């Protein structure tokens, strides 16, 4: 399935309920507190795009539209945080990985109790979140991602891919952190 967007196409592959990092703790289904079978909004979708500036708002809008279309029961605050994470991760891939990775992939995974977004590129460098440096005007994107995830009760990480690139992901619970 292809989603037409002004300025380029986005390819969306529904890979079903695939694997991948998940937030810590069991899900309700694993704990036996919810009926078996996926909710209508559950699944995994993958968007590919060129590593160019225009892909940042396109990725954000595609994720927002996907969440709405699937009827994901996420609060407005959670969606705003998730979309900021998407913007930061895609911006990082465009700014820092495009020279070795002309394409990037955005994956959205929705489970019964969590949302996970990841951005994959083929650049081998594994970034880390910087500490706050008030003298710098940039370089805090991953710090922001980490803090948004933490505040929501979620997690984030960077992992190497089998092809030598990396995937940066954040998983947020659909229910508010206590």
Rosetta silent file (secondary structure, phi, psi, omega in degrees, C-alpha in Angstrom):
SEQUENCE: XXXXXXXXXXXXXXXXXXXXXXXXXXXXXXXXXXXXXXXXXXXXXXXXXXXXXXXXXXXXXXXXXXXXXXXXXXXXXXXXXXXXXXXXXXXXXXXXXXXXXXXXXXXXXXXXXXXXXXXXXXXXXXXXXXXXXXXXXXXXXXXXXXXXXXXXXXXXXXXXXXXXXXXXXXXXXXXXXX
SCORE:     score description
SCORE:     0.000 S_00000001
   1 L     0.000  133.563  178.547    0.000    0.000    0.000 S_00000001
   2 E  -114.871  133.085  175.637    1.363    3.435   -0.911 S_00000001
   3 E   -98.376  119.825  178.538    0.263    6.640    0.780 S_00000001
   4 E   -76.411  129.635  177.419    0.406    9.571   -1.622 S_00000001
   5 E  -132.464  144.592  176.476    1.939   12.657   -0.066 S_00000001
   6 L   -61.466  129.177  179.424    2.723   15.987   -1.679 S_00000001
   7 L    92.808    3.702  177.438    6.407   15.956   -2.544 S_00000001
   8 E   152.107  165.939  179.314    6.787   12.166   -2.711 S_00000001
   9 E   -97.048  150.919  173.038    5.362    8.746   -2.021 S_00000001
  10 E  -119.085  132.684  176.637    5.475    6.854    1.226 S_00000001
  11 E   -98.724  131.907 -179.242    5.398    3.102    1.175 S_00000001
  12 E  -121.222  114.878  176.953    3.540    1.448    4.026 S_00000001
  13 E  -105.281  126.157  175.560    4.064   -2.248    4.617 S_00000001
  14 E   -91.113  104.781 -178.627    1.865   -3.962    7.176 S_00000001
  15 L   -93.111   16.352  179.806    4.186   -6.562    8.649 S_00000001
  16 L    69.392 -153.369 -177.036    1.606   -7.768   11.156 S_00000001
  17 L   -93.813   73.103 -175.073    2.506   -8.132   14.788 S_00000001
  18 L   -77.048  177.592  179.597    6.243   -8.433   14.311 S_00000001
  19 L   -78.805 -171.333  179.446    9.063   -8.622   16.787 S_00000001
  20 L   130.410  164.248 -178.515   11.177   -5.797   18.080 S_00000001
  21 L   -59.689  143.652  179.455   12.007   -4.128   21.353 S_00000001
  22 L  -129.763  158.747  176.072    9.111   -3.614   23.720 S_00000001
  23 L   -60.939  156.374 -179.696    8.726   -1.658   26.947 S_00000001
  24 L   -66.967  157.860 -179.846    9.724   -3.545   30.113 S_00000001
  25 L    89.548  153.929 -179.859    7.110   -5.606   31.978 S_00000001
  26 L   -75.452  160.108  174.112    4.583   -7.997   30.561 S_00000001
  27 L   -86.289  166.949  178.754    1.593   -7.023   28.500 S_00000001
  28 L   -59.677  -38.845  179.569   -1.941   -7.571   29.727 S_00000001
  29 L   -63.696  -40.911  178.969   -2.283  -10.488   27.299 S_00000001
  30 L   -67.388  -30.379 -179.080    0.882  -12.101   28.676 S_00000001
  31 L   -86.798   -1.995  176.709   -0.398  -11.597   32.208 S_00000001
  32 L    78.153   19.260 -177.996   -3.756  -13.175   31.314 S_00000001
  33 L  -103.744    6.147  178.337   -5.833  -10.054   32.030 S_00000001
  34 L  -139.996  148.492 -179.041   -7.080   -9.425   28.505 S_00000001
  35 L   -61.324  148.449  178.873   -8.780  -11.653   25.975 S_00000001
  36 L   -66.519  157.609  179.334   -6.476  -13.279   23.390 S_00000001
  37 L   101.479  148.490 -177.210   -6.249  -11.771   19.923 S_00000001
  38 L   -75.571  150.424  170.887   -5.182   -8.359   18.712 S_00000001
  39 L   -73.824  158.706 -176.923   -7.212   -5.195   19.129 S_00000001
  40 L   -59.701  -24.464 -177.406   -8.287   -3.617   15.811 S_00000001
  41 L   -90.511   -5.011 -177.013   -5.624   -0.901   16.110 S_00000001
  42 L   -77.208  147.210  176.309   -2.681   -3.266   16.711 S_00000001
  43 E   159.864 -177.617  178.418   -0.036   -3.876   14.056 S_00000001
  44 E  -132.599  128.828  179.541    3.319   -2.840   12.640 S_00000001
  45 E  -127.966  145.965 -177.169    3.724   -0.437    9.725 S_00000001
  46 E  -129.185  127.872  177.193    6.891    0.699    7.950 S_00000001
  47 E  -110.612  138.058  172.498    7.346    3.894    5.927 S_00000001
  48 E  -115.825  149.407 -178.428   10.373    4.513    3.724 S_00000001
  49 E  -157.638  157.683  174.185   11.526    7.930    2.568 S_00000001
  50 E   -69.668  150.763  179.413   14.556    9.708    1.173 S_00000001
  51 L   -82.401   71.035  178.786   16.902   11.237    3.762 S_00000001
  52 L  -131.046  160.503 -176.841   15.967   14.829    2.873 S_00000001
  53 L   -54.197  -39.091 -177.809   14.501   17.708    4.905 S_00000001
  54 H   -62.448  -19.716 -179.783   11.017   17.309    3.384 S_00000001
  55 H   -72.271  -20.811 -178.631   10.798   13.825    4.903 S_00000001
  56 H   -64.068  -57.928  178.583   10.621   15.228    8.450 S_00000001
  57 H   -67.411  -31.778  178.106    7.101   16.724    8.235 S_00000001
  58 H   -62.340  -42.635  178.947    6.000   13.921    5.895 S_00000001
  59 H   -64.740  -45.444  179.850    6.981   11.299    8.481 S_00000001
  60 H   -59.333  -47.106 -179.594    5.281   13.210   11.293 S_00000001
  61 H   -66.875  -38.503  179.503    2.049   13.596    9.282 S_00000001
  62 H   -64.177  -41.449  178.393    2.111    9.972    8.123 S_00000001
  63 H   -66.548  -45.727  178.005    2.448    8.718   11.720 S_00000001
  64 H   -57.846  -47.219 -179.398   -0.295   11.066   12.942 S_00000001
  65 H   -64.009  -38.817  178.186   -2.619    9.968   10.130 S_00000001
  66 H   -62.016  -46.544 -179.938   -1.861    6.299   10.778 S_00000001
  67 H   -60.562  -41.703  178.319   -2.703    6.609   14.489 S_00000001
  68 H   -65.861  -48.581 -177.192   -6.000    8.334   13.641 S_00000001
  69 H   -60.995  -38.448 -178.661   -6.923    5.893   10.874 S_00000001
  70 H   -80.890  -11.817 -179.400   -6.225    2.868   13.078 S_00000001
  71 L    70.586   35.870 -179.066   -8.153    4.376   16.014 S_00000001
  72 L   -65.805  126.371 -176.977   -5.245    4.007   18.438 S_00000001
  73 L   -80.043   66.019 -179.048   -6.522    4.965   21.935 S_00000001
  74 L  -107.663  141.060  177.553   -3.693    7.394   22.703 S_00000001
  75 L   -67.656  158.916  176.961   -4.104   10.642   24.634 S_00000001
  76 H   -58.281  -41.259  179.074   -3.385   13.929   22.877 S_00000001
  77 H   -61.075  -42.456  179.880   -0.320   14.417   25.108 S_00000001
  78 H   -64.797  -44.073  179.563    1.044   11.003   24.155 S_00000001
  79 H   -63.205  -43.635  178.363    0.490   11.628   20.437 S_00000001
  80 H   -60.823  -43.687  177.363    2.175   15.055   20.642 S_00000001
  81 H   -62.497  -44.264 -179.884    5.171   13.518   22.430 S_00000001
  82 H   -62.667  -41.800 -179.932    5.365   10.659   19.929 S_00000001
  83 H   -68.045  -33.791  174.343    5.223   13.061   16.975 S_00000001
  84 H   -65.712  -40.367  176.100    8.002   15.167   18.482 S_00000001
  85 H   -60.899  -45.565  177.928   10.076   11.989   18.834 S_00000001
  86 H   -57.478  -47.424 -179.618    9.408   11.133   15.166 S_00000001
  87 H   -59.438  -45.275 -178.964   10.495   14.637   14.117 S_00000001
  88 H   -64.676  -45.411 -176.945   13.699   14.462   16.158 S_00000001
  89 H   -68.582  -40.706  178.390   14.682   10.973   14.992 S_00000001
  90 H   -68.625  -40.514  176.589   13.990   11.637   11.306 S_00000001
  91 H   -58.290  -43.825  178.337   15.810   14.992   11.529 S_00000001
  92 H   -60.960  -43.057  179.801   18.841   13.207   13.017 S_00000001
  93 H   -64.092  -40.120  179.594   18.823   10.637   10.207 S_00000001
  94 H   -67.101  -45.097 -175.638   18.583   13.393    7.578 S_00000001
  95 H   -75.593  -36.131 -169.757   21.319   15.569    9.125 S_00000001
  96 H  -112.632  -16.449 -174.891   23.797   12.935   10.224 S_00000001
  97 L  -117.217  -12.237 -172.072   23.257    9.763    8.198 S_00000001
  98 L   -58.134  -31.675 -177.527   22.170   10.883    4.717 S_00000001
  99 L   -62.982  -33.491  177.626   25.703   10.821    3.303 S_00000001
 100 L  -106.562   -8.525 -175.636   25.882    7.019    3.826 S_00000001
 101 L  -139.745   86.601 -176.982   22.155    6.333    3.921 S_00000001
 102 L   -68.995  -13.665  176.966   20.130    8.073    1.206 S_00000001
 103 E  -122.838  151.212  174.884   16.959    6.313    2.418 S_00000001
 104 E  -132.839  164.023  178.502   15.521    5.954    5.921 S_00000001
 105 E  -129.974  138.497  174.703   12.692    3.902    7.369 S_00000001
 106 E  -115.508  126.041  178.800   10.153    4.820   10.021 S_00000001
 107 E  -117.271  135.768  176.475    8.394    1.956   11.746 S_00000001
 108 E  -119.626  123.821  177.233    5.323    2.283   13.940 S_00000001
 109 E  -121.256  130.549 -179.610    4.321   -0.671   16.120 S_00000001
 110 E  -123.223  122.050  175.476    1.162   -0.586   18.195 S_00000001
 111 L  -108.119 -175.192 -178.226    0.436   -3.177   20.849 S_00000001
 112 L   -66.245  -25.065 -175.017   -2.440   -3.444   23.289 S_00000001
 113 L  -132.202    8.123 -175.023   -0.685   -1.255   25.858 S_00000001
 114 E  -151.469  160.223  172.602    2.174    0.510   24.045 S_00000001
 115 E  -124.101  135.317  178.021    3.276    2.481   20.985 S_00000001
 116 E  -129.694  131.548  175.183    6.747    2.051   19.519 S_00000001
 117 E  -124.455  140.477  177.936    8.328    4.225   16.854 S_00000001
 118 E  -140.794  153.093  175.198   11.734    3.650   15.308 S_00000001
 119 E  -125.863  127.709 -177.707   13.882    5.236   12.632 S_00000001
 120 E  -117.651  139.190  172.947   16.419    3.115   10.776 S_00000001
 121 E  -140.823  172.935 -176.746   19.277    4.205    8.544 S_00000001
 122 L  -100.259   14.698  177.619   22.370    2.547    7.110 S_00000001
 123 L   -85.793  132.665 -174.450   24.954    4.759    8.811 S_00000001
 124 L   -76.403  -17.997 -176.170   27.026    2.755   11.341 S_00000001
 125 L   -63.599  130.398  178.747   27.588    5.567   13.879 S_00000001
 126 L  -104.271  104.718 -177.952   25.679    4.952   17.101 S_00000001
 127 L   -75.478  163.398  174.244   24.813    8.313   18.706 S_00000001
 128 L  -132.091  154.476  179.824   24.208    8.858   22.389 S_00000001
 129 L   -67.136  130.130  178.445   22.088   11.453   24.179 S_00000001
 130 L   -83.554  155.944  173.915   24.149   14.466   25.125 S_00000001
 131 L   -81.321  160.698 -178.890   23.885   16.145   28.482 S_00000001
 132 L   -61.881  126.066  174.699   22.478   19.649   28.650 S_00000001
 133 L  -128.774  102.864 -173.855   25.008   22.245   27.506 S_00000001
 134 L   -66.708  -13.442  178.501   23.425   25.674   27.714 S_00000001
 135 L   -83.543  -12.337 -179.190   26.159   27.117   25.503 S_00000001
 136 L  -100.259  147.456  178.667   25.115   24.985   22.500 S_00000001
 137 L   -99.154   -8.358 -178.892   22.128   25.683   20.282 S_00000001
 138 L  -142.274 -172.834  175.041   21.803   22.155   18.916 S_00000001
 139 L    83.691   15.269 -178.990   22.736   18.559   19.566 S_00000001
 140 L  -114.448   15.064 -177.478   20.078   17.793   22.140 S_00000001
 141 H   -58.664  -47.049 -179.679   17.596   15.840   20.001 S_00000001
 142 H   -71.141  -30.061  173.670   18.301   12.457   21.575 S_00000001
 143 H   -63.057  -43.997  177.172   18.284   14.003   25.027 S_00000001
 144 H   -61.763  -44.888  178.137   14.811   15.352   24.238 S_00000001
 145 H   -59.185  -46.667 -179.855   13.693   11.938   22.939 S_00000001
 146 H   -60.447  -43.097 -177.932   14.994   10.253   26.091 S_00000001
 147 H   -70.222  -39.436  176.715   13.228   12.746   28.365 S_00000001
 148 H   -62.059  -45.549  179.403    9.896   12.552   26.504 S_00000001
 149 H   -62.455  -46.096 -178.527   10.012    8.754   26.691 S_00000001
 150 H   -62.328  -44.715 -179.522   10.970    8.777   30.370 S_00000001
 151 H   -61.926  -33.635  179.881    8.260   11.291   31.298 S_00000001
 152 H   -81.981   -5.687 -176.932    5.642    9.128   29.564 S_00000001
 153 L    87.602   18.369 -177.819    6.863    6.013   31.388 S_00000001
 154 L  -106.570 -167.689 -178.329    8.530    4.606   28.283 S_00000001
 155 E  -138.514  161.304  173.721   11.996    3.659   27.111 S_00000001
 156 E  -147.301  159.076 -179.139   14.290    4.389   24.167 S_00000001
 157 E  -163.694  170.779  175.479   17.491    2.919   22.793 S_00000001
 158 E  -124.285  132.321  179.696   19.842    2.684   19.818 S_00000001
 159 E  -133.835  151.051  174.588   20.688   -0.696   18.272 S_00000001
 160 E   -79.395  149.645  175.835   22.829   -1.899   15.391 S_00000001
 161 L  -100.449  164.713  179.274   21.139   -3.594   12.454 S_00000001
 162 L   -63.482  -26.203 -179.032   22.316   -6.745   10.695 S_00000001
 163 L   -84.789    0.777  178.101   23.194   -4.613    7.643 S_00000001
 164 L    96.648   -1.177  176.958   25.611   -2.457    9.675 S_00000001
 165 L   -91.315 -150.752  179.775   23.308    0.526   10.171 S_00000001
 166 E  -146.099  159.779  171.708   21.298    1.457   13.226 S_00000001
 167 E  -130.522  129.653  176.893   17.754    1.737   14.482 S_00000001
 168 E  -111.142  127.767 -173.992   16.794    4.279   17.136 S_00000001
 169 E  -135.221  156.985  173.837   13.499    3.539   18.870 S_00000001
 170 E  -139.415  135.737  178.529   11.218    4.784   21.601 S_00000001
 171 E  -121.038  128.446 -177.987    8.337    2.849   23.163 S_00000001
 172 E  -122.607  139.520  178.547    5.620    4.654   25.111 S_00000001
 173 E   -73.522  145.724  176.604    2.786    3.137   27.134 S_00000001
 174 L   -73.484  -20.832  176.481   -0.761    3.837   25.984 S_00000001
 175 L   -99.904  147.995 -177.989   -1.753    4.352   29.618 S_00000001
 176 L   -62.213  147.909  176.317   -0.329    7.265   31.614 S_00000001
 177 L   -67.091  143.613  179.618    2.716    6.654   33.803 S_00000001
 178 L   -99.699    0.000    0.000    1.885    6.382   37.518 S_00000001
